[in-house]
Amino acid sequence: GLHGSGKTTFAGKLARYLKQEHKRNPLLAAADVYRPAAIQQLATLAEEVGVDFHPSDSDQKPLAIVEQALAAAKRSVTEIIIDDTAGR
């Protein structure tokens, strides 16, 4: 998706939907390293929705973040990972 198209907001809405309607507990992973505010925004959304959050730093590579989120999900038996990326 393009800049400002709502990818981060949609990730939060999708997590809420999966939790409420399908009784799943997804993991939101912040892999948008190009917009540091997206990391905080996703953390806030995860807290509001009540789902797990995998943080990141803007100096990390998106692929490394996704791999770390996958490992964290396996440790916690999470079935669904929603990766919020910059869309590039």
N, C-alpha and C positions, 0 to 999 in steps of 0.2 A: 504494500500500500504506500501511497504517497505521504509526504509530510502533512500532518494535521488531519488525516483521514479517520482518526479514532481507533487505531489499533490497540492502544493501551487500554482505553475505556472499554472496548469490545472484549478484550481479554478478561477484564473484571466481570463484565456482564455474563460472559460465557461460563466463568467459574461459578458465579451465583446460580445460574440456570442448572448447571450440572449438579450442584450441591442440593438445591431445593427440589428439582423435578426428578432427578435420577439417583439421589442419595449417594453421590460420589464425593470424594474429597480431593479435588485436583490440586496440583502444585503450580503456582504461578512463578515463572522464572524470568527475571529481568535481564534480557540480552540486548537491550537497546543502549549500546554504549556511546552512541553519538548524541544522545540527549539525556544528560545526567538527571534532569528533573523527572524523566520517565521512570527511573529506578525508584525514586521516592513516591511518585504517583502510584506505581504498581504496588509498593509496600502498603500504602494507605488503602488502596482498593482491597488488597488481600485481607487486611485487618477488618475492614468494614464488612466484607463478605464472610469472613471467618474461615478462610482456607490457608493452607501452608504457602510460604513465600521463600523463594531461593534468591538471596541478594547477589549483587555483583558490584564490581568497581568499573569505572569508565576506562580504566587502563587495561582491562581484560579483553581477550578476543571473544567474540560471540560464540564461536564453536566450543571453546573451552568452558564457557558458562553453561551451555546446553549439556555438555558431557558431564559436568559437575552436578547439574540438576538431575540428570538421569541417574547418576550414582546415588544421590540423596533420595530420590524417589524409590529406588530399589531397596535402600536400607529401611525406609518407612512404609513399604508396601503400598505406595501410591500408584494407582493405575493410570492416571491421566496427568500429563504435563502440558501446560500451556506456556509456550515460549513467546514472550513479547520481544520482537526484534524491531530494528529500524526499517525493515521492509526492503532491504537492499540485497 
